[in-house]
Amino acid sequence: MSDPFPHPALGIDFGVARFGIAASDPVGIMAHPVETIHLAKQDPFTRIAALIAQRGIQTIVVGLPCHLDGREGESAQKVRRFVGQLQAQHPQLPIYLIDEAYTTVTAAAKLHEAGKNARRQKSLIDQAAAVEILQSWMERHPA
């Protein structure tokens, strides 16, 4: 059976202050948290380029915030601009957008179930949301 997507993959939960980052395992079965990029402290394009090189990333998946009726608002346009810049810097990599509806809520609930205080750990929520985005995409595109 041929691979439906090149892996490993990187998942990105885009935010105005922070990006949550997740990565798949080398064979593209499970997503796991990697880090949070704090935009006030670090250029996201530089850090993402380093992660691509370090981890041999072959695919990028970015969460797209859509309204419940599927329409895109201003936040989605910011994500699309970011993806355009990212694609220009990494034209060899496929970049996919996936509706991120409820990923932050799901991530916060899972952290709470694990005994973590999600309200105090926003960067953990960002990473967990990136895991939800990437895992959801991988489940639709099994290795």
VEXROSE-278039 format. One record per atom (N, C-alpha, C, O): residue number from 1; residue in three letters; atom name; x, y, z. Coordinates in steps of 0.02 Angstrom, whole numbers. Example, Ala and Ser with C-alpha at 12.3 -4.5 7.8 and 13.67 -1.06 7.14 Angstrom:
PAGU    i   aa  at       X       Y       Z
PAGU    1  ala   N     660    -284     390
PAGU    1  ala  CA     615    -225     390
PAGU    1  ala   C     660    -165     390
PAGU    1  ala   O     712    -166     423
PAGU    2  ser   N     642    -112     354
PAGU    2  ser  CA     684     -53     357
PAGU    2  ser   C     645       2     394
PAGU    2  ser   O     670      57     402
This chain:
PAGU    i   aa  at       X       Y       Z
PAGU    1  met   N      42     -59       0
PAGU    1  met  CA       0       0       0
PAGU    1  met   C      45      62       0
PAGU    1  met   O      92      66      39
PAGU    2  ser   N      30     110     -43
PAGU    2  ser  CA      71     171     -46
PAGU    2  ser   C      48     220       8
PAGU    2  ser   O     -10     221      29
PAGU    3  asp   N      96     261      30
PAGU    3  asp  CA      81     310      81
PAGU    3  asp   C      38     366      51
PAGU    3  asp   O      56     393      -1
PAGU    4  pro   N     -18     384      83
PAGU    4  pro  CA     -59     438      57
PAGU    4  pro   C     -30     507      70
PAGU    4  pro   O     -48     555      37
PAGU    5  phe   N      16     513     118
PAGU    5  phe  CA      50     576     129
PAGU    5  phe   C     121     562     152
PAGU    5  phe   O     134     512     186
PAGU    6  pro   N     166     607     133
PAGU    6  pro  CA     235     599     158
PAGU    6  pro   C     238     615     232
PAGU    6  pro   O     205     662     255
PAGU    7  his   N     276     578     269
PAGU    7  his  CA     283     592     340
PAGU    7  his   C     355     588     359
PAGU    7  his   O     394     558     321
PAGU    8  pro   N     377     616     412
PAGU    8  pro  CA     338     644     467
PAGU    8  pro   C     305     710     449
PAGU    8  pro   O     325     746     403
PAGU    9  ala   N     254     726     488
PAGU    9  ala  CA     214     786     476
PAGU    9  ala   C     218     832     537
PAGU    9  ala   O     229     811     593
PAGU   10  leu   N     208     897     523
PAGU   10  leu  CA     208     948     574
PAGU   10  leu   C     138     978     577
PAGU   10  leu   O     109     995     525
PAGU   11  gly   N     111     986     637
PAGU   11  gly  CA      45    1018     647
PAGU   11  gly   C      55    1086     680
PAGU   11  gly   O      95    1093     725
PAGU   12  ile   N      16    1135     656
PAGU   12  ile  CA      23    1203     683
PAGU   12  ile   C     -46    1229     703
PAGU   12  ile   O     -93    1229     664
PAGU   13  asp   N     -50    1250     766
PAGU   13  asp  CA    -109    1286     791
PAGU   13  asp   C     -90    1360     791
PAGU   13  asp   O     -55    1383     835
PAGU   14  phe   N    -114    1396     741
PAGU   14  phe  CA     -98    1467     730
PAGU   14  phe   C    -133    1510     782
PAGU   14  phe   O    -192    1500     797
PAGU   15  gly   N     -97    1557     810
PAGU   15  gly  CA    -126    1605     856
PAGU   15  gly   C     -93    1673     848
PAGU   15  gly   O     -40    1678     818
PAGU   16  val   N    -124    1724     874
PAGU   16  val  CA     -96    1791     867
PAGU   16  val   C     -37    1803     915
PAGU   16  val   O       5    1845     901
PAGU   17  ala   N     -34    1766     970
PAGU   17  ala  CA      21    1774    1018
PAGU   17  ala   C      67    1713    1019
PAGU   17  ala   O     127    1720    1033
PAGU   18  arg   N      39    1655    1005
PAGU   18  arg  CA      77    1592    1010
PAGU   18  arg   C      55    1544     955
PAGU   18  arg   O      -2    1545     933
PAGU   19  phe   N     102    1502     933
PAGU   19  phe  CA      86    1446     889
PAGU   19  phe   C     100    1382     928
PAGU   19  phe   O     154    1373     956
PAGU   20  gly   N      51    1338     931
PAGU   20  gly  CA      63    1271     959
PAGU   20  gly   C      90    1228     903
PAGU   20  gly   O      67    1231     846
PAGU   21  ile   N     139    1187     920
PAGU   21  ile  CA     171    1144     870
PAGU   21  ile   C     167    1072     893
PAGU   21  ile   O     180    1055     951
PAGU   22  ala   N     148    1029     845
PAGU   22  ala  CA     147     956     857
PAGU   22  ala   C     182     923     799
PAGU   22  ala   O     190     953     746
PAGU   23  ala   N     202     861     809
PAGU   23  ala  CA     233     822     755
PAGU   23  ala   C     208     751     758
PAGU   23  ala   O     188     726     811
PAGU   24  ser   N     210     719     701
PAGU   24  ser  CA     192     648     700
PAGU   24  ser   C     253     607     717
PAGU   24  ser   O     310     632     715
PAGU   25  asp   N     242     545     733
PAGU   25  asp  CA     297     498     739
PAGU   25  asp   C     324     487     668
PAGU   25  asp   O     293     508     620
PAGU   26  pro   N     381     454     661
PAGU   26  pro  CA     412     447     595
PAGU   26  pro   C     368     411     543
PAGU   26  pro   O     376     422     483
PAGU   27  val   N     322     368     566
PAGU   27  val  CA     281     331     517
PAGU   27  val   C     212     361     509
PAGU   27  val   O     171     334     471
PAGU   28  gly   N     197     415     543
PAGU   28  gly  CA     134     451     533
PAGU   28  gly   C      74     419     565
PAGU   28  gly   O      19     422     537
PAGU   29  ile   N      82     389     624
PAGU   29  ile  CA      26     358     658
PAGU   29  ile   C      -1     401     715
PAGU   29  ile   O     -61     409     722
PAGU   30  met   N      44     429     755
PAGU   30  met  CA      24     468     814
PAGU   30  met   C      55     537     812
PAGU   30  met   O     113     546     792
PAGU   31  ala   N      16     586     834
PAGU   31  ala  CA      41     654     843
PAGU   31  ala   C      60     665     916
PAGU   31  ala   O      28     637     961
PAGU   32  his   N     112     705     927
PAGU   32  his  CA     132     721     995
PAGU   32  his   C     152     794     999
PAGU   32  his   O     174     823     949
PAGU   33  pro   N     145     825    1058
PAGU   33  pro  CA     163     896    1066
PAGU   33  pro   C     238     905    1058
PAGU   33  pro   O     278     863    1077
PAGU   34  val   N     257     962    1030
PAGU   34  val  CA     328     978    1021
PAGU   34  val   C     346    1040    1062
PAGU   34  val   O     389    1036    1106
PAGU   35  glu   N     314    1096    1048
PAGU   35  glu  CA     330    1158    1083
PAGU   35  glu   C     279    1211    1067
PAGU   35  glu   O     234    1201    1026
PAGU   36  thr   N     286    1268    1101
PAGU   36  thr  CA     247    1328    1086
PAGU   36  thr   C     295    1382    1064
PAGU   36  thr   O     345    1395    1097
PAGU   37  ile   N     279    1412    1008
PAGU   37  ile  CA     319    1468     983
PAGU   37  ile   C     286    1532    1007
PAGU   37  ile   O     229    1547     988
PAGU   38  his   N     320    1570    1049
PAGU   38  his  CA     294    1634    1074
PAGU   38  his   C     315    1688    1025
PAGU   38  his   O     375    1702    1018
PAGU   39  leu   N     268    1718     990
PAGU   39  leu  CA     283    1764     936
PAGU   39  leu   C     319    1827     958
PAGU   39  leu   O     356    1857     919
PAGU   40  ala   N     310    1848    1021
PAGU   40  ala  CA     346    1906    1046
PAGU   40  ala   C     420    1892    1057
PAGU   40  ala   O     460    1939    1061
PAGU   41  lys   N     437    1828    1063
PAGU   41  lys  CA     506    1809    1078
PAGU   41  lys   C     543    1778    1019
PAGU   41  lys   O     605    1777    1018
PAGU   42  gln   N     506    1754     969
PAGU   42  gln  CA     538    1714     918
PAGU   42  gln   C     501    1721     851
PAGU   42  gln   O     440    1724     850
PAGU   43  asp   N     539    1724     796
PAGU   43  asp  CA     509    1725     730
PAGU   43  asp   C     483    1655     713
PAGU   43  asp   O     522    1608     713
PAGU   44  pro   N     418    1649     700
PAGU   44  pro  CA     391    1582     688
PAGU   44  pro   C     420    1549     625
PAGU   44  pro   O     428    1488     623
PAGU   45  phe   N     434    1588     574
PAGU   45  phe  CA     460    1558     512
PAGU   45  phe   C     530    1529     522
PAGU   45  phe   O     545    1475     495
PAGU   46  thr   N     571    1563     560
PAGU   46  thr  CA     638    1537     575
PAGU   46  thr   C     634    1473     615
PAGU   46  thr   O     668    1424     601
PAGU   47  arg   N     591    1473     667
PAGU   47  arg  CA     586    1414     710
PAGU   47  arg   C     555    1355     672
PAGU   47  arg   O     577    1299     680
PAGU   48  ile   N     504    1369     632
PAGU   48  ile  CA     473    1315     593
PAGU   48  ile   C     523    1285     543
PAGU   48  ile   O     525    1225     534
PAGU   49  ala   N     563    1328     511
PAGU   49  ala  CA     614    1304     465
PAGU   49  ala   C     663    1258     501
PAGU   49  ala   O     684    1206     474
PAGU   50  ala   N     682    1277     562
PAGU   50  ala  CA     728    1235     602
PAGU   50  ala   C     696    1168     618
PAGU   50  ala   O     729    1116     614
PAGU   51  leu   N     632    1169     637
PAGU   51  leu  CA     597    1106     653
PAGU   51  leu   C     590    1061     591
PAGU   51  leu   O     597    1000     596
PAGU   52  ile   N     577    1091     534
PAGU   52  ile  CA     572    1053     472
PAGU   52  ile   C     638    1017     458
PAGU   52  ile   O     639     958     442
PAGU   53  ala   N     694    1054     466
PAGU   53  ala  CA     759    1024     454
PAGU   53  ala   C     777     971     507
PAGU   53  ala   O     800     917     489
PAGU   54  gln   N     765     987     570
PAGU   54  gln  CA     783     941     625
PAGU   54  gln   C     744     876     622
PAGU   54  gln   O     771     822     635
PAGU   55  arg   N     681     880     604
PAGU   55  arg  CA     636     822     608
PAGU   55  arg   C     623     790     540
PAGU   55  arg   O     587     740     536
PAGU   56  gly   N     653     816     487
PAGU   56  gly  CA     641     788     420
PAGU   56  gly   C     568     792     399
PAGU   56  gly   O     542     746     368
PAGU   57  ile   N     536     847     415
PAGU   57  ile  CA     464     856     402
PAGU   57  ile   C     450     853     327
PAGU   57  ile   O     486     883     287
PAGU   58  gln   N     398     815     309
PAGU   58  gln  CA     379     806     239
PAGU   58  gln   C     310     836     223
PAGU   58  gln   O     293     845     165
PAGU   59  thr   N     271     851     275
PAGU   59  thr  CA     203     877     267
PAGU   59  thr   C     188     924     325
PAGU   59  thr   O     210     913     381
PAGU   60  ile   N     151     978     310
PAGU   60  ile  CA     130    1025     362
PAGU   60  ile   C      54    1029     361
PAGU   60  ile   O      23    1033     308
PAGU   61  val   N      24    1028     420
PAGU   61  val  CA     -48    1035     428
PAGU   61  val   C     -61    1094     474
PAGU   61  val   O     -34    1097     530
PAGU   62  val   N    -102    1141     451
PAGU   62  val  CA    -117    1201     490
PAGU   62  val   C    -191    1205     503
PAGU   62  val   O    -232    1193     458
PAGU   63  gly   N    -209    1220     564
PAGU   63  gly  CA    -280    1228     582
PAGU   63  gly   C    -308    1292     552
PAGU   63  gly   O    -277    1345     555
PAGU   64  leu   N    -368    1286     523
PAGU   64  leu  CA    -403    1343     493
PAGU   64  leu   C    -465    1357     534
PAGU   64  leu   O    -510    1315     537
PAGU   65  pro   N    -468    1416     566
PAGU   65  pro  CA    -527    1432     606
PAGU   65  pro   C    -586    1453     562
PAGU   65  pro   O    -584    1505     529
PAGU   66  cys   N    -637    1412     562
PAGU   66  cys  CA    -698    1427     524
PAGU   66  cys   C    -756    1437     572
PAGU   66  cys   O    -756    1412     628
PAGU   67  his   N    -806    1475     549
PAGU   67  his  CA    -867    1483     588
PAGU   67  his   C    -904    1416     587
PAGU   67  his   O    -890    1373     546
PAGU   68  leu   N    -951    1408     632
PAGU   68  leu  CA    -988    1345     636
PAGU   68  leu   C   -1025    1328     571
PAGU   68  leu   O   -1037    1270     557
PAGU   69  asp   N   -1043    1379     533
PAGU   69  asp  CA   -1077    1367     469
PAGU   69  asp   C   -1028    1356     411
PAGU   69  asp   O   -1048    1349     354
PAGU   70  gly   N    -963    1353     427
PAGU   70  gly  CA    -913    1340     377
PAGU   70  gly   C    -882    1401     344
PAGU   70  gly   O    -833    1396     308
PAGU   71  arg   N    -912    1460     357
PAGU   71  arg  CA    -884    1521     328
PAGU   71  arg   C    -817    1538     360
PAGU   71  arg   O    -804    1519     418
PAGU   72  glu   N    -776    1573     322
PAGU   72  glu  CA    -712    1596     348
PAGU   72  glu   C    -716    1670     366
PAGU   72  glu   O    -745    1710     330
PAGU   73  gly   N    -686    1687     422
PAGU   73  gly  CA    -684    1756     444
PAGU   73  gly   C    -614    1785     440
PAGU   73  gly   O    -571    1759     404
PAGU   74  glu   N    -603    1838     477
PAGU   74  glu  CA    -539    1872     477
PAGU   74  glu   C    -482    1828     502
PAGU   74  glu   O    -426    1830     475
PAGU   75  ser   N    -495    1787     553
PAGU   75  ser  CA    -443    1742     579
PAGU   75  ser   C    -421    1692     526
PAGU   75  ser   O    -362    1678     520
PAGU   76  ala   N    -468    1666     488
PAGU   76  ala  CA    -451    1619     435
PAGU   76  ala   C    -408    1653     382
PAGU   76  ala   O    -363    1622     354
PAGU   77  gln   N    -422    1715     367
PAGU   77  gln  CA    -382    1751     318
PAGU   77  gln   C    -311    1761     342
PAGU   77  gln   O    -264    1757     303
PAGU   78  lys   N    -302    1774     408
PAGU   78  lys  CA    -235    1779     436
PAGU   78  lys   C    -197    1713     429
PAGU   78  lys   O    -138    1712     413
PAGU   79  val   N    -232    1658     441
PAGU   79  val  CA    -201    1592     433
PAGU   79  val   C    -181    1581     360
PAGU   79  val   O    -126    1557     346
PAGU   80  arg   N    -225    1598     314
PAGU   80  arg  CA    -210    1590     243
PAGU   80  arg   C    -150    1632     221
PAGU   80  arg   O    -109    1609     181
PAGU   81  arg   N    -143    1693     248
PAGU   81  arg  CA     -85    1735     232
PAGU   81  arg   C     -21    1702     260
PAGU   81  arg   O      30    1699     226
PAGU   82  phe   N     -25    1677     321
PAGU   82  phe  CA      31    1642     352
PAGU   82  phe   C      51    1582     309
PAGU   82  phe   O     110    1572     296
PAGU   83  val   N       2    1542     289
PAGU   83  val  CA      16    1482     249
PAGU   83  val   C      48    1502     182
PAGU   83  val   O      93    1467     158
PAGU   84  gly   N      25    1556     152
PAGU   84  gly  CA      55    1580      90
PAGU   84  gly   C     129    1596      99
PAGU   84  gly   O     170    1578      56
PAGU   85  gln   N     146    1630     153
PAGU   85  gln  CA     216    1646     168
PAGU   85  gln   C     256    1582     182
PAGU   85  gln   O     312    1575     158
PAGU   86  leu   N     226    1537     220
PAGU   86  leu  CA     260    1474     236
PAGU   86  leu   C     272    1433     172
PAGU   86  leu   O     326    1404     164
PAGU   87  gln   N     222    1430     128
PAGU   87  gln  CA     229    1393      66
PAGU   87  gln   C     283    1424      21
PAGU   87  gln   O     320    1387     -12
PAGU   88  ala   N     288    1490      21
PAGU   88  ala  CA     339    1523     -19
PAGU   88  ala   C     409    1506       6
PAGU   88  ala   O     456    1501     -33
PAGU   89  gln   N     416    1496      71
PAGU   89  gln  CA     481    1478     100
PAGU   89  gln   C     497    1404      94
PAGU   89  gln   O     556    1384      95
PAGU   90  his   N     445    1363      87
PAGU   90  his  CA     454    1290      84
PAGU   90  his   C     412    1262      26
PAGU   90  his   O     366    1223      38
PAGU   91  pro   N     428    1281     -36
PAGU   91  pro  CA     385    1260     -92
PAGU   91  pro   C     384    1185    -104
PAGU   91  pro   O     339    1160    -138
PAGU   92  gln   N     433    1150     -77
PAGU   92  gln  CA     437    1078     -87
PAGU   92  gln   C     389    1039     -42
PAGU   92  gln   O     377     980     -53
PAGU   93  leu   N     362    1072      10
PAGU   93  leu  CA     320    1037      58
PAGU   93  leu   C     246    1049      44
PAGU   93  leu   O     225    1105      33
PAGU   94  pro   N     207     995      46
PAGU   94  pro  CA     135    1006      43
PAGU   94  pro   C     111    1034     110
PAGU   94  pro   O     131    1011     163
PAGU   95  ile   N      67    1084     106
PAGU   95  ile  CA      38    1114     166
PAGU   95  ile   C     -38    1107     160
PAGU   95  ile   O     -68    1130     111
PAGU   96  tyr   N     -68    1077     210
PAGU   96  tyr  CA    -140    1065     211
PAGU   96  tyr   C    -173    1107     265
PAGU   96  tyr   O    -144    1118     318
PAGU   97  leu   N    -233    1131     250
PAGU   97  leu  CA    -273    1166     300
PAGU   97  leu   C    -330    1119     321
PAGU   97  leu   O    -359    1085     280
PAGU   98  ile   N    -344    1119     386
PAGU   98  ile  CA    -398    1078     412
PAGU   98  ile   C    -439    1121     460
PAGU   98  ile   O    -411    1158     500
PAGU   99  asp   N    -504    1114     457
PAGU   99  asp  CA    -548    1151     502
PAGU   99  asp   C    -530    1132     574
PAGU   99  asp   O    -530    1073     592
PAGU  100  glu   N    -515    1183     613
PAGU  100  glu  CA    -493    1170     682
PAGU  100  glu   C    -549    1177     733
PAGU  100  glu   O    -536    1185     792
PAGU  101  ala   N    -610    1173     710
PAGU  101  ala  CA    -667    1181     756
PAGU  101  ala   C    -660    1136     816
PAGU  101  ala   O    -649    1075     810
PAGU  102  tyr   N    -667    1166     874
PAGU  102  tyr  CA    -668    1131     939
PAGU  102  tyr   C    -600    1102     960
PAGU  102  tyr   O    -597    1069    1012
PAGU  103  thr   N    -546    1113     922
PAGU  103  thr  CA    -482    1083     943
PAGU  103  thr   C    -458    1111    1009
PAGU  103  thr   O    -432    1073    1050
PAGU  104  thr   N    -465    1176    1020
PAGU  104  thr  CA    -442    1205    1083
PAGU  104  thr   C    -485    1181    1141
PAGU  104  thr   O    -459    1166    1195
PAGU  105  val   N    -550    1176    1130
PAGU  105  val  CA    -596    1152    1182
PAGU  105  val   C    -579    1079    1198
PAGU  105  val   O    -576    1060    1257
PAGU  106  thr   N    -570    1038    1146
PAGU  106  thr  CA    -553     968    1156
PAGU  106  thr   C    -486     961    1192
PAGU  106  thr   O    -479     921    1239
PAGU  107  ala   N    -437    1001    1171
PAGU  107  ala  CA    -371     998    1202
PAGU  107  ala   C    -375    1017    1276
PAGU  107  ala   O    -345     984    1318
PAGU  108  ala   N    -411    1071    1292
PAGU  108  ala  CA    -418    1092    1361
PAGU  108  ala   C    -452    1039    1403
PAGU  108  ala   O    -433    1027    1460
PAGU  109  ala   N    -503    1007    1375
PAGU  109  ala  CA    -539     953    1411
PAGU  109  ala   C    -493     894    1425
PAGU  109  ala   O    -494     866    1480
PAGU  110  lys   N    -452     875    1376
PAGU  110  lys  CA    -406     819    1386
PAGU  110  lys   C    -353     836    1438
PAGU  110  lys   O    -335     793    1479
PAGU  111  leu   N    -328     897    1437
PAGU  111  leu  CA    -279     918    1487
PAGU  111  leu   C    -311     917    1557
PAGU  111  leu   O    -279     896    1605
PAGU  112  his   N    -373     940    1562
PAGU  112  his  CA    -408     940    1626
PAGU  112  his   C    -416     868    1652
PAGU  112  his   O    -406     854    1711
PAGU  113  glu   N    -435     823    1606
PAGU  113  glu  CA    -442     752    1625
PAGU  113  glu   C    -376     723    1649
PAGU  113  glu   O    -375     678    1692
PAGU  114  ala   N    -321     748    1622
PAGU  114  ala  CA    -255     724    1642
PAGU  114  ala   C    -229     758    1706
PAGU  114  ala   O    -173     746    1727
PAGU  115  gly   N    -272     801    1735
PAGU  115  gly  CA    -253     833    1798
PAGU  115  gly   C    -214     897    1789
PAGU  115  gly   O    -185     922    1838
PAGU  116  lys   N    -212     925    1729
PAGU  116  lys  CA    -176     988    1716
PAGU  116  lys   C    -225    1046    1722
PAGU  116  lys   O    -282    1041    1701
PAGU  117  asn   N    -202    1102    1749
PAGU  117  asn  CA    -242    1162    1753
PAGU  117  asn   C    -234    1200    1687
PAGU  117  asn   O    -186    1238    1678
PAGU  118  ala   N    -280    1189    1641
PAGU  118  ala  CA    -275    1217    1574
PAGU  118  ala   C    -276    1293    1574
PAGU  118  ala   O    -243    1324    1532
PAGU  119  arg   N    -312    1323    1619
PAGU  119  arg  CA    -316    1397    1620
PAGU  119  arg   C    -248    1428    1633
PAGU  119  arg   O    -234    1483    1608
PAGU  120  arg   N    -207    1395    1671
PAGU  120  arg  CA    -141    1423    1689
PAGU  120  arg   C     -87    1403    1638
PAGU  120  arg   O     -32    1429    1640
PAGU  121  gln   N    -103    1358    1594
PAGU  121  gln  CA     -53    1331    1548
PAGU  121  gln   C     -74    1339    1476
PAGU  121  gln   O     -85    1290    1441
PAGU  122  lys   N     -79    1402    1454
PAGU  122  lys  CA    -102    1416    1386
PAGU  122  lys   C     -56    1385    1333
PAGU  122  lys   O     -80    1362    1282
PAGU  123  ser   N       9    1386    1346
PAGU  123  ser  CA      54    1357    1296
PAGU  123  ser   C      45    1282    1290
PAGU  123  ser   O      54    1254    1236
PAGU  124  leu   N      26    1249    1345
PAGU  124  leu  CA       9    1177    1341
PAGU  124  leu   C     -54    1166    1300
PAGU  124  leu   O     -58    1118    1261
PAGU  125  ile   N    -103    1210    1307
PAGU  125  ile  CA    -164    1205    1268
PAGU  125  ile   C    -148    1214    1194
PAGU  125  ile   O    -175    1178    1151
PAGU  126  asp   N    -104    1262    1178
PAGU  126  asp  CA     -86    1273    1108
PAGU  126  asp   C     -54    1210    1078
PAGU  126  asp   O     -70    1191    1022
PAGU  127  gln   N     -10    1179    1115
PAGU  127  gln  CA      22    1118    1091
PAGU  127  gln   C     -29    1062    1084
PAGU  127  gln   O     -29    1025    1035
PAGU  128  ala   N     -72    1056    1134
PAGU  128  ala  CA    -123    1003    1132
PAGU  128  ala   C    -172    1015    1074
PAGU  128  ala   O    -195     967    1043
PAGU  129  ala   N    -188    1078    1059
PAGU  129  ala  CA    -230    1093    1002
PAGU  129  ala   C    -195    1074     937
PAGU  129  ala   O    -227    1048     891
PAGU  130  ala   N    -130    1086     933
PAGU  130  ala  CA     -92    1066     873
PAGU  130  ala   C     -93     990     865
PAGU  130  ala   O     -96     965     809
PAGU  131  val   N     -89     954     921
PAGU  131  val  CA     -94     881     919
PAGU  131  val   C    -162     861     891
PAGU  131  val   O    -167     817     848
PAGU  132  glu   N    -216     893     916
PAGU  132  glu  CA    -283     877     891
PAGU  132  glu   C    -290     890     816
PAGU  132  glu   O    -319     850     780
PAGU  133  ile   N    -262     946     793
PAGU  133  ile  CA    -264     963     722
PAGU  133  ile   C    -228     911     681
PAGU  133  ile   O    -256     885     633
PAGU  134  leu   N    -167     895     701
PAGU  134  leu  CA    -127     847     662
PAGU  134  leu   C    -157     776     666
PAGU  134  leu   O    -161     742     616
PAGU  135  gln   N    -177     756     726
PAGU  135  gln  CA    -204     688     733
PAGU  135  gln   C    -269     680     692
PAGU  135  gln   O    -279     629     660
PAGU  136  ser   N    -311     731     693
PAGU  136  ser  CA    -372     730     654
PAGU  136  ser   C    -357     722     580
PAGU  136  ser   O    -389     683     545
PAGU  137  trp   N    -308     759     556
PAGU  137  trp  CA    -290     756     486
PAGU  137  trp   C    -262     686     469
PAGU  137  trp   O    -279     657     418
PAGU  138  met   N    -219     661     513
PAGU  138  met  CA    -188     595     501
PAGU  138  met   C    -241     540     500
PAGU  138  met   O    -235     492     462
PAGU  139  glu   N    -291     545     542
PAGU  139  glu  CA    -344     494     543
PAGU  139  glu   C    -384     493     478
PAGU  139  glu   O    -411     442     458
PAGU  140  arg   N    -387     551     445
PAGU  140  arg  CA    -421     555     380
PAGU  140  arg   C    -376     533     323
PAGU  140  arg   O    -400     519     268
PAGU  141  his   N    -311     530     335
PAGU  141  his  CA    -261     512     285
PAGU  141  his   C    -215     459     316
PAGU  141  his   O    -156     473     328
PAGU  142  pro   N    -240     399     329
PAGU  142  pro  CA    -200     350     366
PAGU  142  pro   C    -137     330     328
PAGU  142  pro   O    -135     327     267
PAGU  143  ala   N     -85     317     369
PAGU  143  ala  CA     -20     297     341
PAGU  143  ala   C     -23     228     311
PAGU  143  ala   O      27     203     285
